[in-house]
Structure formats: structure tokens, C-alpha cells
């Protein structure tokens, strides 16, 4: 097949061919619902490549994600709902509409004013009476969801005056969790504490989802190193005292940082 593989149209044609009556049996039977897990998985693969700072891997994973987008658009076209051109037209029009300082005559002084205008334009686009938070997908991981709804509330002016207010709230939530009785109440208070921690991260310019992913990776690396040391020394990790495990953890911190 003689095609220019760098052209977007080539990818669209290929997906259309795979979905044709005489196309690939697997591709033909896919639906929006059957591809949900694939789409989510590819999004996480992109995030992983971003976290690792690997351009070649990022290029590959963005391609896999683009495949999912084009495949969903082809399914919609087959069902006579919309096609990829409508997707492109919609996002292009939205970008132009939300950047009047570039494609219109509006003037802005900095990025903060751009974000303020963005929120004003989004409010104008929402249905009357709709919440500013309604556009945040409930299917997002809870930590990322908390971060996004917090950001949107802030754009509406719902914010502490300074970081000290967030720290005071953290202390308050810790106190309430310590006083909580029963598993259900403790769960509620822990949720409040987590949500406040997300706000503290936002104040410091930290993406909590990315920060937790990094912490997870660090823990995995150190704990695996501890297991490796125990295996090399013929030690049963589960039979070590707390002090011995803590000493091993400190050794793993040093060792895993060098590996």
C-alpha cells in the first residue's frame, strides 16, 4: 500500500478499511463501550512516558492514543453519528473562540488574565443553571478529580486568602480525623483530609496525581530493593523486627538512589 504514513488522512483511511465489511474481524466488532478500557489504558501509557521524560516513548504512546480517537470517530461515522472531521471542526472552533486575544481584538496582560477570560467564556457556553463543576468527568481518578474541581472552584473566586489558611485547615482536618469514632466517620474525615491536601498541593503548584505516582514509584523501587537484599542475604523479611526492617529501609533508600 503506497501511502504517505505521515499524513493524518492515511491513518483515517486505514481505520476505515479495518472497519469495512471485508475488514478486520476484531476491529469490526468494536463499540464505544468495548474500547473504554483501551482508551483509559492508553492515556495512562502517555502519562507514564511523560513522567519518564522519554521523547521516543511519548511519540509512540501518543500514536496509540490517537489510534483510539480515530477508531472512536470511525465507529461514530459507521453509526451515522459524526465523523473525525466534525471532531476536528469542533475543537478548532472552540480554540479560536476561547482565544479572542489571539484571533480577535481582545487584549490581555498575562497568563492569569487569559485563564480568567477562559472561565468567563466557558460560563457563557454552559447551559443556564449548570454548575461550573459539571464538566469534570466523574470517572477520573479521585485524586485528579479533587484537583480539577478545586481548580475550577478557585476560578470562580472560592479560595483561601493565603497558604496559611490551607495549613490551618489541614490541622483542623487531622484533629477531626483523630477524634472520629467508627469506621464510617473516620472514612469521611480522611476524605476531607485528602481533599485539603489536594488544595495544599495546588497552592504550591504541585499536581497531586503526578506527585503520588512519583511517590508510588519510589516506594516500589525501595521496597523491591529491600526484598533483593533479603534474598541475597538469605533473610526472611517477615521475621525481622520493626527496627531491623527500618534499618533495611534506610539501606534501601541509599542503595536504590544509586541504582
C-alpha positions in Angstrom: 0.0 0.0 0.0 1.7 3.2 -1.2 0.7 5.8 1.3 2.3 8.8 2.9 2.4 7.5 6.5 2.9 10.9 8.0 -0.5 12.2 6.7 -3.4 12.1 9.1 -5.7 11.2 6.2 -3.8 8.0 5.8 -4.5 6.9 9.3 -8.2 7.7 8.9 -8.3 5.7 5.6 -6.6 2.7 7.3 -9.0 2.6 10.2 -11.9 2.9 7.8 -10.5 0.0 5.9 -10.2 -2.1 9.0 -13.9 -1.3 9.9 -15.1 -2.1 6.3 -17.4 -5.1 5.7 -14.4 -7.1 4.5 -12.0 -5.6 7.1 -10.5 -7.0 10.3 -13.0 -9.1 12.4 -11.7 -7.6 15.7 -12.0 -4.0 14.6 -15.4 -4.5 13.0 -17.0 -5.8 16.3 -15.6 -2.9 18.5 -18.0 -0.4 20.0 -17.5 2.8 22.1 -18.2 0.7 25.2 -15.8 -2.1 24.3 -13.0 0.3 23.8 -13.4 2.2 27.1 -10.6 0.2 28.9 -8.3 0.6 25.9 -8.7 4.4 25.8 -8.1 4.7 29.6 -5.0 2.4 29.3 -3.5 4.4 26.5 -4.0 7.7 28.5 -2.0 6.2 31.4 0.7 5.0 29.0 1.1 8.6 27.7 1.3 9.8 31.3 4.0 7.2 32.0 6.1 8.3 29.1 5.7 11.9 30.2 6.8 11.0 33.8 9.9 9.2 32.5 10.8 12.0 30.1 11.3 9.7 27.1 10.5 11.5 23.9 10.6 8.4 21.7 8.3 6.6 24.0 6.0 9.6 24.3 5.8 9.7 20.4 4.8 6.1 20.3 2.2 6.4 23.1 0.6 9.5 21.6 0.2 7.5 18.4 -1.5 4.7 20.3 -3.8 7.3 21.9 -4.5 8.9 18.5 -5.5 5.5 17.2 -8.1 5.2 19.9 -9.5 8.7 19.0 -9.7 7.9 15.2 -11.2 4.5 15.9 -14.0 6.0 18.1 -14.6 8.6 15.4 -14.9 5.8 12.7 -17.3 3.9 14.9 -19.4 7.0 15.2 -19.3 7.5 11.4 -20.4 3.9 10.8 -23.3 4.6 13.2 -24.1 7.8 11.3 -23.5 10.0 14.4 -20.5 12.1 13.5 -17.0 11.7 11.9 -13.5 12.8 12.5 -13.9 16.0 10.5 -16.7 17.0 13.0 -14.3 16.3 15.9 -11.6 18.5 14.4 -14.1 21.2 13.4 -15.5 21.3 16.9 -12.2 21.6 18.8 -10.8 24.1 16.3 -13.8 26.4 16.6 -13.5 26.1 20.4 -9.8 27.0 20.5 -10.5 30.1 18.3 -13.5 31.1 20.4 -11.6 30.8 23.6 -8.5 32.8 22.4 -10.0 36.1 21.4 -6.7 37.8 22.4 -5.1 35.9 19.5 -7.8 35.5 16.9 -9.8 38.7 17.9 -9.2 42.1 19.2 -9.2 41.4 23.0 -6.1 42.4 24.9 -4.6 40.6 27.9 -1.7 41.4 30.1 -0.6 37.9 31.3 -1.5 34.2 31.6 -3.7 34.8 34.7 -5.9 37.1 32.7 -6.1 34.5 29.9 -7.3 31.9 32.4 -9.9 34.3 33.8 -11.2 35.1 30.3 -11.2 31.3 29.6 -13.5 30.7 32.6 -15.8 33.6 31.6 -16.2 32.1 28.1 -16.8 28.6 29.4 -19.5 30.1 31.7 -21.2 31.7 28.7 -21.1 28.3 26.9 -22.7 26.4 29.7 -26.4 25.8 29.9 -28.3 28.1 32.2 -28.2 26.9 35.8 -25.4 24.4 35.1 -22.6 24.1 37.7 -19.1 25.1 36.9 -18.1 21.7 38.1 -20.4 19.6 35.9 -17.8 19.3 33.1 -15.4 17.4 35.2 -15.7 13.7 34.4 -16.8 11.7 37.5 -14.8 8.7 36.0 -11.5 10.5 36.7 -9.3 9.0 39.5 -10.5 10.6 42.7 -7.3 12.5 43.4 -7.2 14.0 39.9 -10.9 14.8 40.2 -10.4 16.6 43.5 -7.6 18.6 42.0 -9.7 19.7 39.0 -12.9 20.6 40.9 -10.7 22.6 43.4 -9.1 24.5 40.5 -12.5 25.3 38.9 -13.9 26.5 42.2 -10.9 28.8 42.6 -11.5 30.3 39.2 -14.9 31.2 40.5 -13.3 33.1 43.4 -13.7 30.4 46.1 -10.3 30.4 47.6 -8.3 30.9 50.8 -6.5 34.3 51.1 -3.1 32.6 51.6 -1.4 29.2 52.1 -1.7 29.6 55.9 -5.4 29.2 55.6 -4.9 25.8 53.9 -2.4 24.7 56.5 -4.8 25.7 59.3 -7.5 23.7 57.6 -5.1 20.7 57.4 -4.5 20.8 61.1 -8.3 21.1 61.7 -9.0 18.0 59.5 -6.2 16.0 61.2 -7.8 16.8 64.6 -11.3 15.8 63.3 -9.9 12.5 62.0 -8.2 11.7 65.3 -11.5 12.4 67.2 -13.7 10.4 64.7 -15.4 7.4 66.1 -16.4 4.4 63.9 -15.1 3.3 60.5 -17.7 5.3 58.6 -16.9 8.6 60.3 -13.2 8.0 60.1 -13.6 7.4 56.3 -15.4 10.7 55.9 -12.8 12.6 57.8 -10.0 11.0 56.0 -11.6 12.0 52.7 -11.8 15.6 53.9 -8.2 15.5 54.9 -7.2 14.2 51.5 -9.2 16.9 49.7 -7.5 19.6 51.8 -4.1 18.1 51.0 -5.0 18.4 47.3 -5.7 22.1 47.9 -2.3 22.4 49.6 -0.6 20.9 46.6 -2.5 23.3 44.3 -1.3 26.2 46.3 2.3 25.0 45.9 1.9 24.4 42.1 2.1 20.6 42.6 0.0 18.2 40.6 -1.1 15.7 43.3 -1.8 12.9 40.9 1.8 13.2 39.4 3.3 13.6 42.9 1.6 10.4 44.2 2.6 8.5 41.1 6.2 9.5 41.8 5.9 8.5 45.4 4.4 5.2 44.4 7.3 4.5 42.0 9.8 5.5 44.8 8.2 3.2 47.3 8.1 0.3 44.8 11.8 0.8 44.0 12.9 0.9 47.6 10.7 -2.0 48.8 11.9 -4.1 45.9 15.4 -3.3 46.8 14.7 -4.4 50.4 13.4 -7.8 49.1 16.5 -8.1 46.9 18.8 -7.6 49.9 16.9 -10.1 51.9 17.1 -12.7 49.1 20.9 -12.1 48.7 21.4 -12.5 52.5 19.1 -15.5 52.9 16.9 -13.5 55.3 13.1 -14.0 55.8 11.8 -10.4 55.6 8.6 -11.2 57.5 10.6 -12.5 60.6 12.6 -9.2 61.0 11.8 -6.9 63.9 10.5 -3.5 63.2 13.9 -2.0 64.0 15.6 -4.4 61.5 13.1 -3.5 58.8 13.5 0.2 59.4 17.3 -0.2 59.2 16.9 -2.2 56.0 14.6 0.6 54.6 17.2 3.2 55.3 19.8 1.0 53.5 17.4 0.6 50.6 16.9 4.3 50.4 20.6 4.7 49.9 21.0 1.8 47.5 18.0 2.4 45.3 19.1 6.0 44.9 22.4 4.9 43.4 20.9 2.1 41.2 
